[in-house]
Amino acid sequence: MGALEGRVAVITGAGRGIGREHALLFAREGAAVVVNDLGGSNDGEGTDVGPAQDVANEIVAAGGKAVANTDNVATWDGARNLIELAVSELGGLDIVINNAGILRDGFIAGLEESQWDAVVAVHLKGHAAVLHHAAAYWKAQSKAGNQPNAAVVNTASASGVTVPNAGQANYGAAKAGIAALTLVAADELERYGVRVNAIAPIARTRLTLATPGMGAILGVEVEDGEFDSFSPANISPLVAYLASDKCQVTGKVFAVQGEAISELAGWHDVKTIETEGPWLIDDIAARLP
């Protein structure tokens, strides 16, 4: 029996990179998988059923169960279709892995509106849209007396939660929003038997190799027999654990790469100044770090 035996998982952005590794591992661990991928380029342009279908075919050829899907999760209707497909074709929904993403980097002074909108739509809205329709399904199941034991794993980034990256205002803001969305969703959905966590992964993917400064670090070739610390396959075991029905963790954000998993904490008070009356600008200037 695999860790995900009998569970139905929706994985977005699963045609390549980290998402592909999630889908393959989930299938090996016994899950039936909806492999979602629009099949577009790094910047989200174009569509191609090939990446999602290839992964689904690979799973089926290995004896697993999978269906391909190319709906656009950045739209409410696309996200609805994705969740309905899992229920109609695979018999239910136990797991959502929000992983789809694109890059349209640019410095703030020169950033175009379309660059901002596209990245926020795919990352933040794409997470929220899929989560919305999945949550509605699980709420209905709970109200009907079929309490779920469900899990959501969202994909944040160091760019949004720990290491600001110049040129990625749109991406970093969306990823920070995903971390916040995760905490709110965990609080809201616990009553329906749903756990919600997030990861901030570091791995070699199309997007990270295209990020200035990252390609030189992550693209280094590994000698045969050496551990490849930046392989995207290193990310998936944590995600599989968080998605398993034995896991009780919720409302957490984890940084994960080849050799390390770290629990992250958000904004917190590092120093407080107080006053017994109205604030004076000079007083603030003298006392604020």
ChimeraX attribute file (.defattr): number of C-alpha atoms within 10 A of each C-alpha:
attribute: neighborCount
match mode: 1-to-1
recipient: residues
	/A:1	7
	/A:2	12
	/A:3	17
	/A:4	24
	/A:5	16
	/A:6	13
	/A:7	24
	/A:8	26
	/A:9	29
	/A:10	29
	/A:11	26
	/A:12	32
	/A:13	28
	/A:14	32
	/A:15	29
	/A:16	20
	/A:17	18
	/A:18	24
	/A:19	27
	/A:20	27
	/A:21	21
	/A:22	30
	/A:23	32
	/A:24	23
	/A:25	19
	/A:26	29
	/A:27	27
	/A:28	19
	/A:29	19
	/A:30	19
	/A:31	27
	/A:32	30
	/A:33	29
	/A:34	28
	/A:35	31
	/A:36	32
	/A:37	31
	/A:38	24
	/A:39	24
	/A:40	16
	/A:41	14
	/A:42	14
	/A:43	15
	/A:44	16
	/A:45	11
	/A:46	10
	/A:47	15
	/A:48	13
	/A:49	17
	/A:50	15
	/A:51	24
	/A:52	25
	/A:53	22
	/A:54	16
	/A:55	25
	/A:56	27
	/A:57	17
	/A:58	15
	/A:59	23
	/A:60	15
	/A:61	10
	/A:62	11
	/A:63	12
	/A:64	19
	/A:65	20
	/A:66	27
	/A:67	21
	/A:68	23
	/A:69	27
	/A:70	24
	/A:71	20
	/A:72	22
	/A:73	29
	/A:74	23
	/A:75	17
	/A:76	16
	/A:77	14
	/A:78	18
	/A:79	24
	/A:80	19
	/A:81	19
	/A:82	25
	/A:83	23
	/A:84	18
	/A:85	19
	/A:86	23
	/A:87	15
	/A:88	10
	/A:89	12
	/A:90	18
	/A:91	12
	/A:92	18
	/A:93	26
	/A:94	25
	/A:95	28
	/A:96	26
	/A:97	28
	/A:98	28
	/A:99	25
	/A:100	26
	/A:101	26
	/A:102	21
	/A:103	24
	/A:104	22
	/A:105	21
	/A:106	17
	/A:107	12
	/A:108	13
	/A:109	7
	/A:110	8
	/A:111	16
	/A:112	13
	/A:113	8
	/A:114	10
	/A:115	16
	/A:116	21
	/A:117	13
	/A:118	21
	/A:119	28
	/A:120	24
	/A:121	19
	/A:122	24
	/A:123	28
	/A:124	25
	/A:125	21
	/A:126	26
	/A:127	30
	/A:128	25
	/A:129	21
	/A:130	26
	/A:131	25
	/A:132	17
	/A:133	19
	/A:134	24
	/A:135	21
	/A:136	13
	/A:137	18
	/A:138	24
	/A:139	20
	/A:140	15
	/A:141	15
	/A:142	16
	/A:143	11
	/A:144	9
	/A:145	9
	/A:146	13
	/A:147	16
	/A:148	19
	/A:149	22
	/A:150	25
	/A:151	28
	/A:152	26
	/A:153	27
	/A:154	26
	/A:155	24
	/A:156	30
	/A:157	25
	/A:158	18
	/A:159	19
	/A:160	22
	/A:161	23
	/A:162	15
	/A:163	10
	/A:164	14
	/A:165	15
	/A:166	13
	/A:167	18
	/A:168	22
	/A:169	21
	/A:170	23
	/A:171	29
	/A:172	24
	/A:173	19
	/A:174	25
	/A:175	26
	/A:176	20
	/A:177	20
	/A:178	27
	/A:179	25
	/A:180	17
	/A:181	20
	/A:182	29
	/A:183	17
	/A:184	13
	/A:185	21
	/A:186	20
	/A:187	14
	/A:188	14
	/A:189	18
	/A:190	16
	/A:191	13
	/A:192	20
	/A:193	16
	/A:194	24
	/A:195	28
	/A:196	30
	/A:197	26
	/A:198	28
	/A:199	29
	/A:200	26
	/A:201	22
	/A:202	22
	/A:203	25
	/A:204	23
	/A:205	19
	/A:206	16
	/A:207	18
	/A:208	17
	/A:209	16
	/A:210	15
	/A:211	17
	/A:212	12
	/A:213	11
	/A:214	15
	/A:215	16
	/A:216	11
	/A:217	12
	/A:218	18
	/A:219	14
	/A:220	11
	/A:221	8
	/A:222	11
	/A:223	8
	/A:224	7
	/A:225	6
	/A:226	7
	/A:227	11
	/A:228	19
	/A:229	18
	/A:230	21
	/A:231	18
	/A:232	22
	/A:233	21
	/A:234	22
	/A:235	27
	/A:236	22
	/A:237	14
	/A:238	17
	/A:239	23
	/A:240	22
	/A:241	15
	/A:242	23
	/A:243	29
	/A:244	23
	/A:245	19
	/A:246	11
	/A:247	13
	/A:248	13
	/A:249	14
	/A:250	21
	/A:251	18
	/A:252	18
	/A:253	26
	/A:254	21
	/A:255	20
	/A:256	22
	/A:257	22
	/A:258	17
	/A:259	11
	/A:260	11
	/A:261	15
	/A:262	12
	/A:263	11
	/A:264	14
	/A:265	11
	/A:266	10
	/A:267	6
	/A:268	6
	/A:269	5
	/A:270	5
	/A:271	7
	/A:272	8
	/A:273	8
	/A:274	8
	/A:275	9
	/A:276	5
	/A:277	6
	/A:278	6
	/A:279	10
	/A:280	9
	/A:281	8
	/A:282	8
	/A:283	10
	/A:284	13
	/A:285	9
	/A:286	8
	/A:287	10
	/A:288	9
	/A:289	8
